Amino acid sequence: MAFAFILLMLVGCKNFFIGPTLTTVTVAPSTPSVAVGKTQHMSATGTYDNGVTDTVTDSVSWSTSDSSIATVSSTGLVTGASTGAATISATLNGLSGSTTVTVTLANLSSISITTTSSSLSSGQTAQFTATGVLQNGNTVNLTDAVTWNSSNTSVATIGSSGLATAQTVSSTSTTTITAKSGSVKSNAITLTVSPSS
């Protein structure tokens, strides 16, 4: 009788022996920037179903989407390999968190952009090129490494390789195209888009 009572108590209290369940994994810092050859230490935080958060940096599995741009060690140390952007992920118990790391040139002083055309009709494209000027005066092609931006994506969008595509517009409109690498921002080019005839 006593044994049955103890067994019943153990069954009734089984939930007391179940630990909290991991619900999310987040990676910090958010969208960091690191120079080629330099390092950035990432951290991972786990949030549990009881609302508790805990640092899980050394427990997660770290990975990179492109090791030619950025590598990451088992402890979350990111090393910039070449200019561009890579996604750094941390995975624990089947749950993942990630952030995008931008790798820049440490001695980049300015960025200049040019285009094959600054006037397009709806549906047409123009290739933009980004040239980086280093502190020693040398130049490097950064077209595929910078972050491109269109100030008005309803007028024209621009992809990661610098190809701008004019959108459908009802009247002649403009957008401003720029490129950025780390804290260095390029000159701005105004792209004019006209309705297709």
VMD Tcl script that draws the C-alpha trace (Angstrom):
set ca {
  {0.00 0.00 0.00}
  {2.82 2.36 0.91}
  {4.67 1.43 -2.29}
  {1.58 2.15 -4.41}
  {1.17 5.52 -2.71}
  {4.81 6.44 -3.38}
  {4.50 5.35 -7.01}
  {1.36 7.44 -7.41}
  {3.13 10.45 -5.93}
  {6.05 10.04 -8.33}
  {3.73 9.82 -11.34}
  {1.79 12.87 -10.18}
  {4.95 14.87 -9.69}
  {6.69 13.82 -12.88}
  {6.38 17.30 -14.38}
  {8.65 18.60 -11.64}
  {11.51 16.60 -13.16}
  {11.10 17.94 -16.71}
  {13.40 20.84 -17.51}
  {12.37 23.91 -19.51}
  {12.13 23.58 -23.28}
  {14.23 25.70 -25.63}
  {12.01 27.83 -27.87}
  {14.33 30.23 -29.72}
  {18.00 30.88 -30.39}
  {19.22 34.40 -31.16}
  {22.63 35.51 -32.37}
  {24.34 38.77 -31.44}
  {25.51 41.27 -32.43}
  {22.86 41.90 -35.05}
  {24.19 42.48 -38.61}
  {27.81 43.10 -37.57}
  {30.64 44.26 -39.82}
  {34.18 42.89 -39.77}
  {37.22 43.75 -41.87}
  {39.11 41.19 -43.95}
  {41.57 39.41 -41.68}
  {39.89 40.70 -38.52}
  {37.65 38.84 -36.08}
  {34.31 39.35 -34.40}
  {33.11 37.21 -31.51}
  {29.47 36.19 -31.78}
  {27.23 35.12 -28.91}
  {24.13 32.95 -28.82}
  {21.24 33.26 -26.39}
  {18.60 30.63 -25.79}
  {15.08 31.49 -24.67}
  {13.07 28.79 -22.87}
  {9.34 28.19 -22.51}
  {9.45 29.37 -18.90}
  {10.68 32.79 -20.04}
  {14.25 32.28 -18.85}
  {17.12 33.27 -21.16}
  {20.60 31.82 -21.00}
  {23.88 32.21 -22.88}
  {24.42 29.11 -25.03}
  {27.39 30.32 -27.10}
  {29.53 27.30 -26.26}
  {26.67 24.81 -26.63}
  {25.43 25.64 -30.13}
  {26.81 24.42 -33.44}
  {28.13 27.39 -35.45}
  {28.06 27.52 -39.24}
  {28.60 29.97 -42.11}
  {26.78 30.21 -45.41}
  {29.99 31.09 -47.27}
  {33.38 30.24 -45.79}
  {35.12 32.08 -48.63}
  {33.72 35.31 -47.14}
  {33.62 34.56 -43.42}
  {34.55 31.58 -41.30}
  {33.28 30.82 -37.81}
  {34.88 28.70 -35.11}
  {33.19 26.29 -32.73}
  {33.17 29.07 -30.12}
  {31.52 31.67 -32.40}
  {34.64 33.57 -33.48}
  {34.04 34.99 -36.97}
  {37.01 35.79 -39.22}
  {36.64 37.94 -42.33}
  {38.09 36.15 -45.37}
  {37.02 38.33 -48.31}
  {34.63 41.20 -48.96}
  {30.95 40.33 -49.10}
  {28.22 39.07 -46.81}
  {27.70 35.71 -45.14}
  {25.03 34.33 -42.84}
  {26.32 33.05 -39.51}
  {24.03 30.54 -37.82}
  {23.87 28.94 -34.38}
  {21.92 25.69 -33.94}
  {20.89 23.95 -30.73}
  {18.34 21.14 -30.28}
  {17.11 21.62 -33.84}
  {16.50 25.35 -33.41}
  {18.60 27.95 -35.24}
  {19.25 31.65 -35.03}
  {21.30 33.65 -37.51}
  {22.61 37.05 -38.51}
  {24.33 38.49 -41.58}
  {27.97 39.47 -41.26}
  {29.33 42.02 -43.73}
  {33.05 41.70 -44.47}
  {34.74 44.91 -45.56}
  {38.20 46.12 -46.51}
  {40.02 47.53 -43.50}
  {41.80 50.21 -45.52}
  {38.88 51.26 -47.73}
  {38.68 55.05 -47.92}
  {35.93 55.64 -50.50}
  {33.57 54.00 -52.99}
  {32.70 55.32 -56.44}
  {29.82 53.93 -58.48}
  {29.10 54.19 -62.21}
  {26.35 52.85 -64.46}
  {25.83 51.82 -68.05}
  {22.71 53.99 -68.16}
  {21.01 56.46 -65.85}
  {17.79 56.60 -67.90}
  {15.62 53.54 -68.45}
  {12.16 52.56 -69.62}
  {10.01 50.20 -67.59}
  {11.42 46.67 -67.77}
  {14.90 47.69 -68.87}
  {18.06 47.05 -66.86}
  {21.31 48.87 -66.18}
  {24.51 47.52 -64.69}
  {26.05 49.47 -61.84}
  {29.72 49.07 -60.91}
  {31.34 49.91 -57.58}
  {35.03 50.75 -57.34}
  {36.74 50.99 -53.98}
  {39.65 53.33 -53.38}
  {42.12 52.11 -50.77}
  {44.13 54.32 -48.46}
  {47.26 53.69 -50.53}
  {45.50 54.94 -53.66}
  {44.96 51.54 -55.26}
  {41.51 50.61 -56.54}
  {39.51 47.39 -56.29}
  {36.27 46.24 -57.91}
  {33.65 45.90 -55.16}
  {30.57 45.43 -57.36}
  {29.73 42.02 -55.88}
  {30.90 42.91 -52.37}
  {29.01 46.10 -51.52}
  {25.44 46.43 -50.31}
  {23.38 48.11 -53.04}
  {20.39 50.30 -52.27}
  {17.60 51.90 -54.27}
  {15.82 54.73 -52.48}
  {12.54 53.92 -54.26}
  {12.11 50.24 -55.12}
  {8.76 50.94 -56.79}
  {10.76 52.81 -59.46}
  {13.76 50.48 -59.74}
  {15.25 47.60 -57.80}
  {18.92 46.65 -57.67}
  {20.36 43.23 -56.96}
  {23.44 42.16 -55.06}
  {25.50 42.13 -58.25}
  {24.61 45.74 -59.11}
  {22.01 45.04 -61.79}
  {19.18 47.59 -61.61}
  {15.76 46.76 -63.07}
  {13.27 49.49 -63.94}
  {9.78 48.83 -62.61}
  {6.47 49.65 -64.27}
  {5.66 53.32 -63.73}
  {2.75 55.45 -64.94}
  {4.85 58.61 -65.18}
  {8.54 59.44 -65.33}
  {10.02 58.83 -61.89}
  {13.42 58.71 -60.23}
  {15.26 56.72 -57.62}
  {18.68 57.15 -56.06}
  {21.19 54.30 -56.25}
  {23.98 54.01 -53.69}
  {26.42 51.36 -52.48}
  {27.87 50.78 -49.04}
  {30.61 48.69 -47.48}
  {30.76 48.87 -43.70}
  {30.64 52.54 -42.81}
  {31.88 53.70 -46.22}
  {29.12 54.93 -48.54}
  {29.38 55.73 -52.24}
  {28.30 58.69 -54.27}
  {24.64 58.68 -55.35}
  {23.40 58.25 -58.91}
  {19.89 59.29 -59.88}
  {18.20 56.71 -62.07}
  {15.29 57.99 -64.16}
  {12.58 55.55 -65.26}
  {10.02 56.36 -67.92}
  {6.87 54.47 -68.85}
  {7.43 51.97 -71.63}
  {6.04 53.11 -74.96}
}
mol new
graphics top color blue
foreach p $ca { graphics top sphere $p radius 0.5 }
foreach p [lrange $ca 0 end-1] q [lrange $ca 1 end] { graphics top cylinder $p $q radius 0.2 }
display resetview
